[in-house]
Amino acid sequence: MIEKNYQPADIETRMARLWEEAGAFKAGRPERRDARPFTVVIPPPNVTGSLHMGHALNNTLQDILCRFERMRGRDVLWQPGTDHAGIATQMVVERQLMERQEPGRRDMGRAKFLERVWQWKAESGGVIVNQLKRLGASCDWSRERFTMDEGLSRAVAKVFVELHREGLIYKDKRLVNWDPKLLTAISDLEVQQIEVKGSLWYLRYPLQDKTFNPKDPATFVVVATTRPETMLGDTAVAVNPDDERYTDLIGNHVVLPLVGRKIPIVADEYSDPEKGSGAVKITPAHDFNDFEVGRRHGLPQISVLDQEGCLALVDNEDYLRGLPEGASQLAEELHGVDRFAARKLIVARLEDFGFLERIEPNTHMVPHGDRSGVVIEPYLTDQWYVDAHTMAQPAIAAVRSGATAFVPKNWEKTYFEWMENIQPWCISRQLWWGHQIPAWYGPDGKVFVAETEEEAVGNALGYYVEREVITPEQGDEMARDPDKREGFITRDEDVLDTWFSSALWPFSTLGWPDDETDVQRHYPTDVLVTGFDIIFFWVARMMMMGMHFMKDVPFPTVYIHALVRDEKGAKMSKSKGNVIDPLHLIDDYGADALRFTLAAMAAQGRDIKLASQRVEGYRNFATKLWNACRFAEMNGCALPADFEATQATQTLNRWIAHETGRATREVTEAIEAYRFNDAAASIYRFVWNVYCDWYLELAKPVLMGEEGAAKTETLAMVAWARDEILKLLHPFMPFISEELWAMTAKRDGLLVLTEWPRKAGGMTSDEAVMMATTSPNDGLLPPVLLALDTGDFSDPAAEAEIGWVVDLVTAIRSVRAEMNITPATLTPLVLAGASEETRGRAQRWNDVVRRMARLGDISFADRPPEGAVQLLVRGEVAALPLKGVIDLSAEKTRLDKELAKAEADIKRVDAKLGNEKFVANAPEEIVEEEKEKREAAVARKTKIIEALERLKNAA
């Protein structure tokens, strides 16, 4: 018996346990071993993470696809797992050590620290997995992987070694994003650009062949900078080759203020004549753009900062080389000073010597570490790199050829822009937690890259024996006794970028390289669902690795979902205090309501504006379905084992079969096209409007009437349509649909493993033709028609009959609402020039239409009476005589006022949006909100004009 009240918390806990005990989500179930596989890999969440709204959207959409294909008979593998999250995890454990007043990471040493990290992972690292289960994610949890488990670690080592052997991984000295607090290189994704109110310093650089005079512009070149502390590492001044102000100076030199180094003036298009003075200082070791300029002109790279962001000048050979006598005094004074303190000291000294021309306020973007919160430095250092340009070519070709397609397609442009301008990928990180780079260094610095230490030792011994650095006897002894080779080779201390291991995710999680059984069955995967922000960091790199090692794309489709924003359209952030916790919404309204909300709003290419009221609304939708199923149960609606919906004889029942077929087609096609919002809208319309509001309402007289064939058929049809609804709804609202599936009848199996609704009741074409010519009916309809080209059940005659009732009542209700007619006021209805078919319908459904549309009577006439509002319903005129029922003049006055208000609202918004200053300076969400206000006002105006036009015709 269905409980009176819908309580999602109880249901969700029970259903989750039921699915787990039944192994419902496992790939390779015996009955599906011969089925076509459907494979999705989860974007692995950080092991340190907890469920946020982006996870909720991403995993809801994946789950819809997986449950949908599972019900369609596919052998579904939704591969779960988590990412080891190098920086985040290391920070969590270090913070824990500090809070417990235990020895720090460096005090305890690498081995002990890693033991603590693994201990933390075992105790606290599975939080997000349990939260995904609360959301209803139907992953094969028995196959859960971790980016640092043994199998994936072997895959990482193999890939690194093979790419190094092919020359696609190498070591180089380049600029990286350096975090001076965490003391590691970080990726662009871990850099947060923050707007800062700073300054722009204009500095005078003396010309070499002139006597410097701060009052004579002919003796110096002015450069502008936001980071004066880096000027100590300048190696050139660049001007635009087309800038006539500097044409005669190109090739000359300036003397670097305070330092005395002579540096050239070079011509480079990087310099923008419209910005600052048109001349820019070039510091190749401290700016990414300057680094490229330096390479074009062969400039020295002079780094003046250390890893902690302090000036490093003493014993800095690059800095001291070529300086005039006495210039090293400045190095001694500033050495070890923090970069920002040094900035003040340098600016003060520049001013003292007349080198500071002026300072201007300057608001600009400054890169910060997203975890450390400190300003990131471009830092020149030795790191490991992947030749991303070479590896990108097959991945670019795969998308161009259509082997992989992006949905929406416009994201392909972003993919190409990134891939075609790709830079070497820095893959080394100065951390302890992660995949330690499989490279060992010999006593002379020679590097030996190997999958294991034993292999590296063997390679090293062979190398040094061959070069007679050690004797063959020493080599044999060291090979036999590990103690003898201690210190002979040392392993690289760095670990790999987390994205390196996750780039292998589509095939490493399937057992590669140890066992390729699952790789052969499940690779390529079918679709990747992810956010736009990691197209480059993850999607592109999976494409590169998949094409290189599997010789095939990792997925034919990449569905890019939008961003979940707050209800005003602002991006969620802790600093704004507008973050919406999905777990709180699940606690308040249930996982099904949250899932359906996200799906219903997931329009391709449009961000989601999420408000708790929307989730509450879909909680009400779930309650509506719950009450409808309870109503059916209380009225004895049950589905006989041999019932065939397409053989129903009652017009109303044939209509609901027709509408069910339509809904099945719409939902199926929308999910197949990744139009999740359209699929949700179709099932919502079908459940709320068609089934609950119309079918059950129209069926009530039959259900509560005398026993007979019509009642027996309707009892079965109500149950049949309900079951089809539960199937269609299951991918979106799995918990409530599974619960109602179990509660409404004795079932042989779970809904999650039940067959998706078939488009024509499983009938063959021959059976359909036979039924179309021999089917009995209630004497009102022509023989049934079946759409044999699509296999969808279709009964146009039943749809025409019941659809007329629905459209007529809906139109009358709309007019009554527009005209403020109270429910107690019964209006007459005149069907003007009605066909015989319409007259028959009006007679058959007279009582129903009058009751539902609040009519006094229904009559017929050749033409509409005077003072009547005319409605066009399916090509024929239905008239509502309102003269005497309402005050037409007063109603016109009211509507005129409403129209004026709508027009004023439109004018006000147009004035705002026409103000370039407002559009340029207002937050994006405010501008978007104004546009939405305008759309709403225009829609309101349109409806008011339609109502006024009706009144005009009625006058």
Secondary structure, 3 states (H helix, E strand, C coil): CCCCCCCHHHHHHHHHHHHHHHCCCCCCCHHHCCCCEEEEECCCCECCCCCCHHHHHHHHHHHHHHHHHHHCCCEEEEECEEECCHHHHHHHHHHHHHHCCCCCHHHHCHHHHHHHHHHHHHHHCCHHHHHHHHHCCCCCHHHCEECCCHHHHHHHHHHHHHHHHCCCEEEEEEEEEEECCCCEEECHHHEEEEEEEEEEEEEEEEECCCCCCCCCHHHEEEEEECCHHHHHHCCEEEECCCCCCCHHHCCCEEECCCCCCEEEEEECCCCCCCCCCCEEEECCCCCHHHHHHHHHHCCCCCCCECCCCEECCCCCHHHHCCCCCCCHHHHHHHCCCEHHHHHHHHHHHHHHCCCEEEEEEEEEEEEEECCCCCECEEEEEEEEEECHHHHHHHHHHHHHCCCCEEECCCHHHHHHHHHHCCCCEECEECCCCCCECCEEECCCCCEEECCCHHHHHHHHHHHHHHCCCCCHHHHHHHHHCHHHHCCCCEECCCEECHHHHHCCHHHHCCCCCCCCHHHHHHCCCCEEEEEHHHHHHHHHHHHHHHHHHHCCCCCCEEEEECCEECCCCCECCCCCCCCCCHHHHHHHHCHHHHHHHHHHCCCCCCCEECCHHHHHHHHHHHHHHHHHHHHHHHCCCCCCCCCCHHHCCCHHHHHHHHHHHHHHHHHHHHHHCCCHHHHHHHHHHHHHHHHHHHHHHHHHHHHCCCCCHHHHHHHHHHHHHHHHHHHHHCCCCHHHHHHHHHHCCCCCCCHHHCCCCCCCCCCCHHHHHHHHHHCCCCCCCCCCCEECCCCEECCHHHHHHHHHHHHHHHHHHHHHHHCCCCCCCCEEEEEECCCHHHHHHHHHCHHHHHHHHCEEEEEEECCCCCCEEEEEECCEEEEEECECCECHHHHHHHHHHHHHHHHHHHHHHHHHHCCHHHHHHCCHHHHHHHHHHHHHHHHHHHHHHHHHHHHHHHC
